[in-house]
């Protein structure tokens, strides 16, 4: 490996390692197939790169000698290229995966909580509706995680990906519990608003409690 390649190796972003990780499992795959696989697995605990990012990283990995491609059609038909990890790529990936350096804290960007943070500018009824929508969306994601787990359960090579998906299942269950607690918190906040401004507070309390109805269930 040249000094230029060594420098590039040191500067590889996590997305490059993630794409190389997808290639580390048996078989050759096109960029499109890698995108589909990332959407059905990787996104549940990390994220799914855009197809343009995947192709950009595949080019970079080829330049480093970490991946190789074979074409089943004309060279200009990029979607027909099938990629596989090389021995150098597997060695580099194993070194990165085994690195004892701190992987860093998880990055949380919770759009719902950003809006809750700005709740003093919103109607309590709208805040509650946002949380309930989040509950339904999370239930859908949980079902997708469980489907991915079932699909991977009987494949020996996917034993460790199943562990990551199992963690994601627990994370989504915890998210449902947190949403239920947040609905309770919204009711309490509305009650405090009622104490501070009795005239407007009664309506705010009714809005936040769903006009007397109980909170939407959050049990998976």
C-alpha positions in Angstrom: 0.0 0.0 0.0 1.3 3.4 -1.0 1.7 6.3 1.5 -1.3 7.9 -0.3 -3.4 4.8 0.3 -2.4 4.7 3.9 -3.4 8.3 4.4 -6.8 7.6 2.8 -7.3 4.6 5.0 -6.8 6.7 8.1 -9.3 9.2 6.8 -12.1 6.7 5.9 -15.4 7.9 7.3 -17.7 5.5 9.2 -19.9 5.2 6.1 -17.1 3.7 4.1 -16.5 1.1 6.8 -20.3 0.4 6.9 -20.3 -0.2 3.1 -17.3 -2.4 3.4 -19.0 -4.2 6.3 -21.9 -5.0 4.0 -19.5 -6.5 1.6 -17.8 -8.6 4.3 -20.7 -11.1 4.2 -20.7 -14.0 1.6 -21.6 -13.1 -1.9 -21.2 -10.3 -4.5 -23.6 -7.4 -4.6 -24.4 -4.4 -6.7 -24.7 -0.9 -5.2 -28.4 -1.2 -5.5 -28.5 -4.5 -3.6 -26.3 -2.9 -0.9 -28.7 -0.1 -0.6 -31.6 -2.4 -0.2 -29.7 -4.4 2.5 -28.8 -1.3 4.4 -32.5 -0.2 4.3 -33.6 -3.5 5.8 -30.9 -3.9 8.4 -28.3 -1.2 8.9 -30.8 1.6 9.3 -32.3 0.1 12.4 -29.2 0.8 14.5 -27.0 3.1 12.5 -28.3 4.7 9.3 -28.8 3.9 5.6 -26.6 5.8 3.3 -28.1 7.3 0.1 -27.4 5.3 -3.1 -25.1 8.1 -4.3 -23.1 7.8 -1.1 -22.8 4.0 -1.5 -21.5 4.3 -5.0 -19.0 7.0 -3.9 -17.7 4.8 -1.1 -17.5 1.8 -3.4 -15.2 3.8 -5.8 -13.1 4.9 -2.8 -12.8 1.3 -1.6 -11.8 0.1 -5.0 -9.1 2.8 -5.2 -7.7 1.5 -1.9 -7.8 -2.1 -3.0 -10.4 -3.0 -0.4 -13.1 -3.9 -2.9 -13.2 -5.2 -6.4 -15.9 -5.2 -9.0 -16.9 -7.4 -11.9 -19.2 -6.2 -14.7 -21.9 -8.3 -16.2 -22.5 -5.6 -18.9 -20.9 -2.6 -20.5 -18.6 -0.6 -18.2 -20.8 2.5 -18.3 -23.7 0.6 -16.8 -22.7 1.2 -13.2 -25.7 -0.6 -11.7 -24.6 -3.9 -13.2 -21.2 -3.9 -11.4 -21.1 -6.5 -8.6 -18.7 -5.8 -5.8 -16.9 -8.0 -3.4 -14.5 -7.4 -0.5 -10.8 -8.2 -1.1 -8.4 -9.9 1.4 -6.8 -6.4 2.0 -10.3 -5.0 2.6 -11.2 -7.8 5.0 -8.0 -7.3 6.9 -8.5 -3.6 7.2 -12.1 -4.0 8.2 -11.2 -6.5 10.9 -8.6 -4.1 12.3 -11.2 -1.3 12.4 -13.9 -3.4 14.0 -11.4 -4.6 16.6 -10.0 -1.1 17.4 -10.2 -0.5 21.1 -10.5 3.2 20.6 -13.7 4.8 21.9 -16.4 4.5 19.2 -17.9 7.7 20.5 -21.3 8.4 22.0 -24.5 7.6 20.1 -25.9 10.6 18.2 -29.5 11.4 18.9 -31.5 13.8 16.7 -35.0 13.5 17.9 -37.3 15.7 15.8 -40.3 15.2 18.1 -38.3 16.2 21.2 -37.1 19.4 19.5 -40.8 20.3 19.0 -41.6 19.4 22.6 -38.8 21.6 23.7 -40.6 24.4 21.9 -43.9 23.4 23.3 -44.5 26.9 24.8 -45.2 28.0 21.2 -47.6 25.1 20.4 -51.1 24.1 21.4 -51.2 21.1 23.9 -53.6 19.3 21.6 -51.1 19.4 18.7 -48.2 18.2 20.9 -50.2 15.2 22.0 -51.1 14.4 18.4 -47.4 14.6 17.5 -46.6 12.0 20.2 -49.4 9.7 19.2 -48.2 9.9 15.5 -44.7 9.0 16.8 -46.1 6.0 18.6 -47.7 4.7 15.5 -44.6 5.3 13.4 -42.4 3.5 16.1 -44.8 0.5 16.1 -44.3 0.3 12.3 -40.5 0.4 12.7 -40.7 -2.2 15.4 -42.6 -4.5 13.1 -40.0 -4.0 10.4 -37.2 -4.8 12.9 -38.9 -8.0 13.9 -39.4 -9.0 10.3 -35.7 -8.4 9.6 -34.8 -10.5 12.7 -37.0 -13.4 11.5 -35.5 -13.2 8.0 -31.9 -13.4 9.4 -32.6 -15.9 12.3 -31.7 -19.1 10.4 -28.6 -17.7 8.5 -25.5 -18.7 10.5 -23.4 -15.9 8.9 -25.9 -13.3 10.3 -25.6 -14.3 13.9 -24.0 -11.0 14.9 -26.3 -8.8 12.8 -29.2 -10.5 14.6 -27.7 -9.3 17.9 -27.7 -5.7 16.5 -31.3 -6.1 15.4 -32.3 -7.5 18.8 -30.8 -4.4 20.4 -32.9 -2.3 18.0 -36.0 -4.2 19.0 -35.4 -3.3 22.6 -34.6 0.3 21.7 -38.0 0.6 19.9 -39.8 -0.9 22.8 -38.1 1.6 25.1 -39.1 4.4 22.7 -42.7 3.3 23.1 -42.4 3.4 26.9 -40.8 6.8 26.7 -43.6 8.1 24.5 -46.2 6.9 27.0 -44.3 8.7 29.8 -44.2 11.8 27.6 -48.0 11.8 27.2 -48.2 11.8 31.0 -45.7 14.6 31.2 -47.8 16.6 28.8 -50.9 16.2 31.0 -48.9 17.4 34.0 -47.6 20.4 32.0 -51.2 21.3 31.0 -52.3 21.1 34.6 -49.6 23.5 35.6 -50.7 25.8 32.8 -54.2 25.6 34.2 -53.0 26.7 37.6 -51.1 29.6 36.1 -53.9 30.8 33.9 -57.2 29.4 35.0 -59.2 30.9 32.1 -57.1 29.3 29.3 -55.8 26.5 31.4 -59.0 24.4 31.5 -59.1 24.1 27.8 -55.4 23.4 27.6 -55.8 20.6 30.2 -58.7 19.1 28.2 -56.7 19.3 25.0 -53.6 17.6 26.5 -55.7 14.8 28.1 -57.6 14.1 24.9 -60.9 15.6 26.1 -61.1 13.2 29.0 -59.9 10.1 27.1 -57.1 8.1 28.4 -53.7 8.1 26.7 -53.1 6.1 23.6 -51.7 2.7 24.5 -48.0 2.3 23.9 -47.6 -1.4 24.5 -46.1 -3.2 21.5 
